Amino acid sequence: MNKQELIKTFSDNHYTVIAYIQALPEPHFSYRNHEKWTAGQQLKHILLTLLPLSKVLQSKDYIAQKFGSLQRATWDYDTVRNNYLKTSRQAPSQFLPEEILPAQKEGLIAQLEEVLATINLLFVLYNEEELDSLVLPHPLLGKLSIREMFFLMSYHPLHHLNQIKENLVSFNQ
């Protein structure tokens, strides 16, 4: 996936989740099946995972100095996704959402859209080589190239969209 395809997929997948959640009526937005996260919590989790990315992408120098460069061949989308699926998929505490009230929905969506816009603006500053050489830390997968991080963060909202849909199956029964 080249740079343009990557940022388009990343954005499209997030906006797919936003549109789905935006269309949920209040009871669906707040529905919890046992210990599963509500749609609101899923939305907040997605936002929490993108906030560090929107900050770190502001400085290539910081990334290079703090995290270095990739010391292996770059993984493709399927490899990143498959490696992620082999992990515990347990979010570290800083990415765990609190209870989300229906009144917070529009504000969270607006925040997420703002963060996505920031990430899109910063992403264009990176060339293809930098996407493959500069690394960022991931709590479950270790060091990922920026391209690999975007592969993962393109899959991530769809993973949570599926969880929302699975959670709501029992609501409709």
C-alpha positions in Angstrom: 0.0 0.0 0.0 1.5 3.3 -1.0 1.3 6.5 1.1 -1.9 7.8 -0.5 -3.7 4.5 -0.2 -2.6 4.1 3.4 -3.9 7.4 4.6 -7.1 6.9 2.7 -7.7 3.5 4.2 -6.8 4.8 7.7 -9.2 7.7 7.4 -12.0 5.8 5.6 -12.0 3.0 8.3 -12.2 5.5 11.1 -15.0 7.5 9.4 -16.9 4.2 8.8 -16.9 3.6 12.6 -17.8 7.3 13.3 -20.8 7.0 10.9 -22.0 3.8 12.5 -21.8 5.1 16.0 -23.3 8.4 15.1 -26.4 6.6 13.7 -26.9 4.5 16.9 -29.9 5.4 18.9 -29.1 6.2 22.6 -30.1 2.8 24.0 -27.7 1.1 21.5 -24.9 3.6 22.2 -25.0 2.8 25.9 -25.8 -0.9 25.7 -23.5 -3.3 27.6 -23.6 -7.0 27.2 -22.0 -8.4 30.4 -18.5 -6.9 30.7 -18.2 -5.8 27.0 -17.5 -2.2 26.2 -20.4 0.0 25.1 -20.3 1.7 21.7 -19.4 4.9 23.6 -16.5 3.2 25.3 -15.3 1.7 22.0 -15.4 5.3 20.5 -13.4 6.7 23.5 -10.9 3.8 23.2 -10.3 4.6 19.5 -9.8 8.2 20.4 -7.4 7.4 23.2 -5.2 5.2 20.9 -4.9 8.0 18.3 -4.0 10.8 20.6 -0.3 9.8 21.1 0.0 9.3 17.3 -1.3 12.9 16.7 1.4 14.2 19.0 4.5 12.0 18.1 4.1 12.6 14.3 4.8 16.3 14.9 8.6 15.6 15.0 10.6 13.3 12.8 13.7 14.2 14.8 12.1 13.2 18.1 10.9 9.9 16.6 14.4 9.1 15.2 16.2 10.1 18.4 13.7 8.4 20.8 12.8 5.3 19.0 15.4 4.8 16.2 14.9 3.0 12.9 13.5 -0.3 11.9 16.1 -3.1 12.0 14.1 -5.7 10.0 12.1 -6.0 6.8 8.8 -4.0 6.8 5.7 -6.1 7.5 2.8 -5.9 5.1 -0.8 -5.2 6.2 -1.7 -8.9 6.6 1.4 -9.6 8.7 0.8 -6.7 11.0 -2.9 -7.7 11.5 -2.0 -11.4 12.0 0.7 -10.5 14.5 -1.7 -8.3 16.4 -4.3 -11.0 16.5 -1.7 -13.3 18.1 -1.3 -10.9 21.1 -3.5 -10.7 24.1 -5.3 -7.7 22.5 -5.6 -6.3 26.1 -5.4 -2.5 26.1 -2.9 -1.0 28.5 -4.5 1.1 31.2 -4.0 4.5 29.5 -6.2 3.3 26.7 -9.1 2.0 28.8 -12.2 4.1 28.5 -14.3 5.2 31.5 -18.1 5.0 31.4 -19.4 7.2 28.5 -22.8 8.9 28.7 -24.9 9.4 25.7 -24.5 13.2 26.1 -20.8 12.7 25.4 -21.3 11.1 22.0 -21.2 14.2 19.8 -18.2 15.7 21.7 -16.2 12.5 21.4 -17.0 12.3 17.7 -15.9 15.9 17.2 -12.6 15.2 19.1 -11.9 12.1 17.0 -12.6 14.0 13.8 -10.2 16.7 15.0 -7.5 14.2 15.8 -7.9 12.4 12.5 -7.6 15.8 10.7 -4.3 16.5 12.6 -2.9 13.0 11.8 -3.8 13.5 8.1 -2.0 16.8 8.0 1.1 15.4 9.7 1.2 12.2 7.7 1.8 14.1 4.4 5.1 15.3 5.8 6.5 11.8 5.7 7.9 10.3 2.5 7.7 6.6 1.6 11.2 5.9 2.9 10.5 7.5 6.3 7.3 5.5 6.6 9.3 2.3 6.4 12.4 3.3 8.4 11.2 5.4 11.4 9.7 3.4 14.2 7.1 4.0 16.9 6.5 1.8 20.0 3.4 -0.3 20.2 2.5 -1.7 23.6 1.7 -5.2 22.3 3.9 -5.5 19.1 7.0 -3.6 20.1 8.7 -1.3 17.5 6.7 -0.8 14.3 7.6 1.3 11.4 5.3 4.3 10.8 3.7 2.4 7.9 3.1 -0.7 10.0 1.6 1.5 12.7 -0.8 2.9 10.2 -1.6 -0.6 8.9 -2.5 -1.5 12.5 -4.4 1.7 13.1 -6.3 1.1 9.9 -7.4 -2.3 11.1 -8.0 -1.2 14.7 -11.3 0.8 14.1 -12.8 -2.1 12.1 -11.9 -4.5 14.9 -13.8 -2.3 17.3 -16.7 -1.9 14.9 -17.1 -5.7 14.8 -17.0 -5.7 18.6 -19.8 -3.1 18.7 -21.9 -5.1 16.3 -21.3 -8.4 18.2 -22.3 -6.6 21.5 -25.5 -5.3 19.9 -26.6 -8.7 18.6 -27.8 -9.6 22.1 -29.6 -6.2 22.4 -31.8 -7.1 19.4 -32.7 -10.6 20.7 
